[in-house]
């Protein structure tokens, strides 16, 4: 039996990956779903497959706990989605982000070194590259890490640790991905698209930071999951010595659908899809501190070397995503009842406002 260990499995992307994994693979697999159930973790995301996974509540930054899980289940494949991933909360409470995204990445790599696996994918983000300079078309796997927010800096720290493991421990088959902004079902309604939908369905306007012209690279979560799975199973061979000075030669793959859209356009699409007038239902509020203006990545490496391509059309994907939140109102209403309002108003918050409860504890 093939054993998959998926961390952050109760989060947005992790839960989607687990569900897709169980569709792609035969019945002769065991999936160990690990999550700390922190702020963004929601075990309800796994309800549809709860009878087909083994759930373990664990902190990925706890070496003893994670090593025990590795030794008990002996995973063949490991995918680490676990991360704190919201820029607003990271500004107000960065400690949990540093622990989970940096130390957690090291603990996971160390466990895969101590208890060898066939392959291990560390899932990261486009935001480690920072803000795209004017005139540049995109970032690539060879671009320097230039994170400028607490969230992206924590992810970049984890990336650097994983890169060091790649090159120091030649027997460790570890890979890394960077993804564009994901959208799709099960995303916590603190993020742009589900926040817009859930606000409108409750008769509230959609807040847009600043002028709303921040430009992002959008990727359907199902396409992202397929890309990660392709990287996990790819036969990549040894890392060449030149990778020490040419990071694009490391087993790192940037994942994008080449779909650039501004935040304001995203919100207008949501408002219009729900039959409302953007002029009446969008409100501009103060921008958050240090907000990246634009970033994109080029997916040429994963396209040419691994043959991956996105299959979700953006318009159809957006329509399906909006419909999902309309049809799963009980899912997000329960989240809002438990967590309270998830939007931020930077014109009103102070350093203690919206502080994540228990800041300093890791999250899956």
N, C-alpha and C positions, 0 to 999 in steps of 0.2 A: 504494500500500500504506500502511495506517495503522500507525504505529509507537507502541508503548506502552513507556515506560521505567518499570520498577517497582523501587524500591530496598527493601532489606530482604527481598528476594524469597526467600531461603532460610530466613527465620524462620517462625514459626507462622502469623501472619495473612498475611504477604506470600506465602508458598507457597500457602496456600489461595486467595488472590486470583488468583494466576497461573493456577492450575488452573481456577478458575471462569471467568476471562476467556477462556481458550481454548475453553471450552464455549459461552460467550455470543456470541462474535464469529465472523465468517466466517473462512475460511481465508486471506483476504487481509489478514492482520495479521502484524506482526513484534513479538515481545515481547523486550525487552532486560531481562534479569534481573540486577540489580546487588546484590551483597552483599559485605561485608568478610570474612565467615566468621569472625566473632568468637565470643564465648562461646555465644551463642544461635543462631548461624547453622549450618545443616546442609544441605549441598548434596543429601543424600539425600532431602530433602523434595521435590525437583524431579525425582526419577528418572522418575516416570510421564510427564513432559512434556519430558524432556531433549532429545528430538529436535525439539521445536517452539519452543524458546527459545534465545536467544543469551545465554550466561552471561558476566558481566564481574565479576571480583573487584576491588572498588574501595572506598575509604574515602570516604563521603559528605562528610566534613569536609575533604577534600583538593580545593581549588578547581581546581587545574591538572588533576588526574586526571578530575574530574567534567566540567569544561568540555570536555576532549578527547572524552569519551564522547558528550556532547551534540552536538558538532560532527561527530563521525563518523556518528552514527545519525540525527540530526535528528528527535527524537521529536515526535509530535503531542500525546501525552498523557503526563503524568507523575504517578505516585502514589508518595509518599514514606512508606513504612512503616518505614524504617530507624530503629531506636532501641534503646538498652539499656533494658530494661523490668522489672527485678526489684528490688523495694524492699529486700530483704535484702542483695543484693550491692551496691546503691547506698550503703547505710549503711557498709559495710566498705571500699568502694573507689569513691568518688564521681567521680573524675576522668574515667573513660571515659564516664560518663553525661553529664557536662557537655559534653564535647567532641562526642559523637555527637548528643545531643538538642538542644543549643543551637546550637553552631557548624555542625553538620551541616544543621540546618534553614535557617540563613542561606545556606550554600553552595548548597543545592538551589534556594532562591528566587532567588539571584543567577544561577545557571546558566539558569534559566527566563526571567530578564530579559535576559541576554546573548544567548541563543539562543532566540528566542520560540517558545512552544508554544501549542496551542489552549487547554488548561487544565491546571492543576497542583493536585493535592489534597495537603495536608499533613495526615497522620493523627496525631491527638493522643488524649488520654485524659481520662476523667472526673476523674482525680485532680488535675488542675490547679486544680480548684475547692476542693480541700481537704476538710475534714470538714463534713458537713451539720449546721447548728445544730439543737439540740433544738426540735421543733415545726415545722420547715420540712419541706415535702413533697419538694422536689427542687431541683436547680440547673437553670438555663436558660442559653441563649446570652448573656444579659445579665448573668449573675452575675459578680462580680469573681473574678479569679484569686487564690487564697489557698493555694497549695501549701505543704505543711509538711514534706515529706520530700525528701532529696536527689534521688531519682528524679523525683518530681512537680515539684520546683522546676526541674530541668533541662528537663523538658517544657514548663513554663510559660514559661521563658525563650525556648524555641523558638517558642512561640505568640506571644509579644509581638513577636518579630522578624518573624514572618510577618504579623501584624496591621499592623506598620509598613510592610511591603512592599505590602500590599493598598491602603493609603491614600496611599502616596507615589508609587507607580508605577502610574498609572491604566491603562496599556496591559497590565499584567501580570494575566492572568486566573487568580488563585490563590484556592483555596478551602481550608477547614479543617473537619475533623470531630473530634468528641470521642466516644469510644465507652465503653460500659459494659464490665464484666469479660467477656472472651470465653472461650468453652469450645468444644472440638471437637478434631478430629484434628490431629496434628503439633505439639501444644504440648509444650514442653520439660518433662520431669518434675521441674522445680523448683517448678512452680505447683501450686495446691491439688488440682485434680482428678486430673491425671496422677500427681502424687506419691502420692496416696492409692491409686490403682489399682495402681501399680507396687510400692508397699510391700506391699500385701496379697497380690499375686500372688507375692511372694517370702517370704511368711510373716512380715512385719513389721507392727507396729502403725502406725497413722496418727497423726502428731503434730498437735495442734491448739493454736494459740497462745492462751494465756490461757483465758478461759471459752468461746471460740469463737463468741461472740454478735456479732462484727463483721458488719455487714450490708452486702451488696453487691447490685449491679444486674447481672443475668446476661444475656448475649446470645450466641446461637450464632454462631460465626465465619462461617458461610455467609450469615447475615442481615446481618452487618456488611459483608462483601464486597459484597453486592448494594447496600447503602446507599451505600458509597463509590463504586461504579460509577455509581449514580444521580446523586450529587453531581458527579462528574467530567464527566458529559455534560449536566448541566442548563443551560438557557439562563437565566442569572440577571440579565443586564443590568448597568448600571453601579452602583457603590456610591454611595448618596445621601450628601450632605454631613452629614446628621444622624448618620451612623454614627460620626462623630468623638466624640460624647458618648453615643451609644446603640449599644453594641457588638452588640446583637441584630440590628441592620440590616446588619452585615457578613456576607459569605458564609461563615458558620459554622453547622454543623449538628450537633446532639447526637443520638446514635444509641443507642437503648435499646429493649428489649422489655418494659419496665415489669414486670420480674420481680425482686422483692426476696427474697433468701434469705440466711440466715446461713451463715457458714463451717461451723458445727457441723452444720447441717442438710444441707449439701452432703456432708460426710464421712459422715454417717449414711446418706445415700442410696447412696453408693458401697459402703459396707460391706454394707448390706442387699442391694444388687443382686448382690453376689458371694457371697451365701448365708451371711454371717457375722453374728455378734452384736456390735452397736456397743458394748455394755458391756464386751466383752473385747478389742476391736481398736482402740479409740480411747484415746490417752493425751494428757493436757493437759500442755503444757510452758510455760516462761516466755514471755511475750509479747515481741514485738520492740519496740525503742524507737520511740516516737512513732507508734504504729499507728493509722491512721484508724479510727474506730468505725463510721461509717455514711456512705454517699454514694449518691445516685441522681440521674439526670438525666431531664428531660422531653423526649420526642421529638416534641412537637407541631409544631414548625416543619418538620421533614423530612416528617412525615405530611401536613400541610396544604399545604405549598408544592410538594413533589415527589412526593407520593402514595406514599411508601414505607411498607411495613408488614412486620414480621417474619412469617415463615411457619413457623418451627420451634416446635412445642410444647415447653415446657421438659422435661416428663417424658420424652417421646420422644427429645428431643435428648440428654438426659443418658444415657438407656439406650444410644443409638447411640454416644455418645462412649466410654462404658465398654467396650462391645463392641469398639470400634476398638482400644483399647489391649490388650485381651485377645487379639485376633487379630493384632496387630502387635508381638508380644513381641520379635522380633529387632531391630526398629527401635529400641525404647527400651533394650534390653539393650546394644546397641552404643554408645549415648550414655553410659550409665552406666559402661561399660568405659573409654571415652575420658576422661570428665570426673570420674569418681568419684561418691560420694554427693552428692546435690544438696539435701538437707534441711538446715535450720539448727536448732541448739539454742542459744538465746540465754542459757541458763543456764550454758553452757560456753565460748562463743566469746569471744575477746579481739579487740583492734583489728586484728590481723594474720590472724586465722583466716578461712578461706574467701576470702581476698583474690583477686580475679580476676587470673590471670596476665597480666602486661603492662599492669596498670592504667595508664591514660593514653593507650592506643591506642583509636581509635574502633572501633565495631562496626556491622555492617550490620543 
